[in-house]
Amino acid sequence: MERIRTMVRKWGNSLGVILPREVVEKEKLREGLEISIAITPKNTTTVGELFDLSEKMRLPKLKKSTEKIMKELDAQLWPE
């Protein structure tokens, strides 16, 4: 199975995609052959993209460390 990226284009009153020659030859595609196409819209977000976004945002440092916050919570929940 070949995986490619291509653009949807206007074709008369319809929309269509053009398959690269290399894919057509490799997969031995011909006119009239039924194929299956999986569609993944561009407006989806992957986990990797979320990590990239978080690095770009450079969130401000917290005033308290996680360790200090946990100690304060422990003291409130389980006073000695």
Backbone bond lengths (Angstrom), bond angles and torsions (degrees), N, CA, C in turn:
res aa  C-N    CA-C-N  psi(-1)  N-CA   C-N-CA  omega(-1)  CA-C   N-CA-C  phi
1 M - - - 1.453 - - 1.530 108.43 -
2 E 1.278 116.29 133.12 1.463 123.26 -179.60 1.514 109.31 -99.04
3 R 1.334 116.44 141.25 1.468 120.87 177.02 1.530 107.69 -119.13
4 I 1.329 115.61 122.22 1.464 120.32 -178.51 1.519 110.06 -133.61
5 R 1.324 115.24 165.80 1.464 121.36 171.72 1.516 106.69 -117.18
6 T 1.311 115.50 134.87 1.459 120.60 179.35 1.520 108.50 -148.71
7 M 1.305 116.71 168.32 1.463 121.08 -179.04 1.520 110.60 -103.83
8 V 1.319 115.64 147.89 1.468 121.70 173.60 1.522 106.83 -82.41
9 R 1.334 115.76 133.45 1.462 120.04 -178.25 1.526 110.50 -128.07
10 K 1.311 114.61 153.28 1.472 121.37 176.40 1.518 108.34 -70.06
11 W 1.332 116.24 133.69 1.452 121.91 -179.55 1.524 107.25 -139.63
12 G 1.323 116.93 90.95 1.463 121.49 -173.43 1.516 109.00 66.63
13 N 1.340 117.09 -125.70 1.463 121.24 176.90 1.523 111.81 -92.33
14 S 1.317 117.16 5.51 1.460 122.28 -176.68 1.522 110.55 -117.56
15 L 1.320 114.85 -178.53 1.455 121.92 172.65 1.521 107.78 -118.95
16 G 1.317 116.89 150.24 1.459 119.92 -179.63 1.513 111.28 -149.68
17 V 1.315 115.27 168.81 1.466 121.63 175.29 1.521 108.12 -124.58
18 I 1.322 115.74 151.19 1.460 121.44 177.90 1.517 107.31 -109.48
19 L 1.333 115.84 128.51 1.456 120.98 178.71 1.528 109.12 -93.02
20 P 1.337 117.50 134.58 1.463 120.24 179.07 1.533 111.57 -62.15
21 R 1.310 116.13 147.26 1.467 122.47 -178.15 1.532 111.61 -54.56
22 E 1.339 116.70 -40.70 1.463 120.67 -178.21 1.535 111.27 -59.34
23 V 1.341 115.89 -40.67 1.465 120.92 179.48 1.518 110.02 -68.44
24 V 1.312 117.00 -43.35 1.462 121.79 -179.95 1.532 109.78 -58.88
25 E 1.320 116.44 -45.37 1.461 120.40 -178.81 1.529 111.54 -69.82
26 K 1.330 117.29 -45.09 1.464 121.38 -178.21 1.523 111.76 -62.07
27 E 1.332 116.73 -43.05 1.467 121.58 -177.77 1.535 112.61 -88.84
28 K 1.333 116.03 0.39 1.474 121.91 179.63 1.532 111.38 54.26
29 L 1.336 115.29 47.31 1.461 121.22 178.97 1.522 109.83 -79.45
30 R 1.313 115.29 147.66 1.468 119.86 177.24 1.529 108.89 -147.63
31 E 1.306 116.09 162.30 1.463 120.97 179.79 1.525 110.20 -58.00
32 G 1.339 115.60 134.74 1.450 121.35 178.35 1.523 113.76 91.18
33 L 1.326 117.81 -11.26 1.462 121.34 178.74 1.520 109.44 -76.67
34 E 1.321 117.65 130.04 1.461 121.29 179.73 1.525 108.80 -83.39
35 I 1.334 116.28 130.32 1.461 121.61 177.64 1.521 109.13 -126.75
36 S 1.316 116.52 164.21 1.459 122.03 177.38 1.520 108.13 -112.00
37 I 1.321 116.63 136.88 1.465 121.94 -179.56 1.521 108.63 -123.37
38 A 1.344 116.58 127.61 1.468 121.44 174.84 1.521 107.48 -94.82
39 I 1.320 116.92 128.19 1.465 121.59 -176.44 1.523 109.28 -104.71
40 T 1.331 115.91 125.12 1.457 122.37 175.72 1.523 107.32 -122.10
41 P 1.343 118.13 104.60 1.463 120.47 -178.86 1.532 112.04 -60.66
42 K 1.294 116.32 148.43 1.462 122.07 -179.31 1.521 111.87 -68.72
43 N 1.327 119.02 -21.20 1.465 120.78 -175.36 1.529 112.43 -84.11
44 T 1.335 117.59 20.18 1.459 119.93 174.63 1.518 109.25 -93.19
45 T 1.312 117.28 157.90 1.462 121.84 -179.32 1.519 108.99 -121.84
46 T 1.331 115.77 131.09 1.453 120.38 178.24 1.522 110.00 -94.19
47 V 1.320 116.68 164.71 1.462 121.43 178.01 1.531 109.46 -61.01
48 G 1.316 116.59 -40.88 1.467 120.50 178.57 1.523 112.01 -59.32
49 E 1.319 116.75 -40.41 1.464 120.46 178.33 1.524 111.05 -65.90
50 L 1.333 117.26 -35.39 1.465 120.20 177.30 1.531 110.97 -65.02
51 F 1.341 116.83 -41.36 1.460 120.09 177.50 1.527 110.62 -63.67
52 D 1.333 116.92 -42.18 1.463 120.41 177.44 1.524 110.74 -59.84
53 L 1.328 116.34 -41.92 1.457 121.35 -179.96 1.523 110.80 -63.49
54 S 1.339 116.60 -43.14 1.467 119.46 -178.61 1.528 110.95 -64.17
55 E 1.340 116.95 -35.42 1.465 119.44 177.81 1.523 111.24 -68.63
56 K 1.318 117.08 -36.79 1.457 121.29 -179.35 1.524 111.66 -69.75
57 M 1.344 116.58 -32.22 1.461 120.48 -176.16 1.527 111.78 -73.81
58 R 1.312 118.46 -26.38 1.465 122.49 -179.33 1.525 110.64 46.00
59 L 1.304 115.59 70.06 1.459 121.06 -178.34 1.525 110.91 -59.95
60 P 1.344 117.67 146.42 1.467 119.98 -177.94 1.525 110.96 -66.36
61 K 1.325 115.96 151.66 1.462 122.25 178.81 1.525 109.16 -68.56
62 L 1.321 115.72 144.51 1.455 120.44 175.68 1.524 109.16 -75.63
63 K 1.314 116.63 149.87 1.455 120.54 -178.93 1.522 111.83 -73.78
64 K 1.336 116.29 -28.91 1.459 120.99 179.27 1.525 109.28 -115.55
65 S 1.314 115.62 146.51 1.454 119.23 176.36 1.523 109.33 -75.92
66 T 1.303 115.57 158.22 1.465 120.77 178.06 1.526 110.20 -59.73
67 E 1.308 115.72 -40.27 1.464 119.93 -179.85 1.530 111.36 -60.34
68 K 1.329 116.22 -43.00 1.464 120.24 -179.76 1.534 110.65 -65.66
69 I 1.307 117.49 -42.00 1.459 121.79 178.87 1.523 110.25 -62.17
70 M 1.334 117.31 -42.78 1.464 121.27 179.69 1.534 111.17 -63.50
71 K 1.332 116.72 -39.93 1.470 120.16 178.33 1.522 110.97 -64.51
72 E 1.334 117.31 -40.44 1.464 121.48 178.08 1.530 110.94 -64.04
73 L 1.321 116.61 -41.93 1.461 120.52 177.83 1.535 111.21 -64.19
74 D 1.311 116.08 -43.15 1.472 119.98 177.94 1.511 110.48 -59.45
75 A 1.325 116.44 -43.45 1.474 120.55 -178.69 1.535 110.65 -63.96
76 Q 1.320 117.89 -37.12 1.462 121.73 179.28 1.520 112.32 -72.88
77 L 1.319 116.09 -39.40 1.458 120.11 -176.28 1.516 113.24 -82.05
78 W 1.305 116.90 -34.20 1.465 120.74 -178.54 1.529 110.30 -131.35
79 P 1.327 116.92 73.22 1.475 119.63 -179.71 1.536 109.73 -65.33
80 E 1.284 114.03 145.49 1.483 118.91 -178.63 1.499 112.12 -79.63
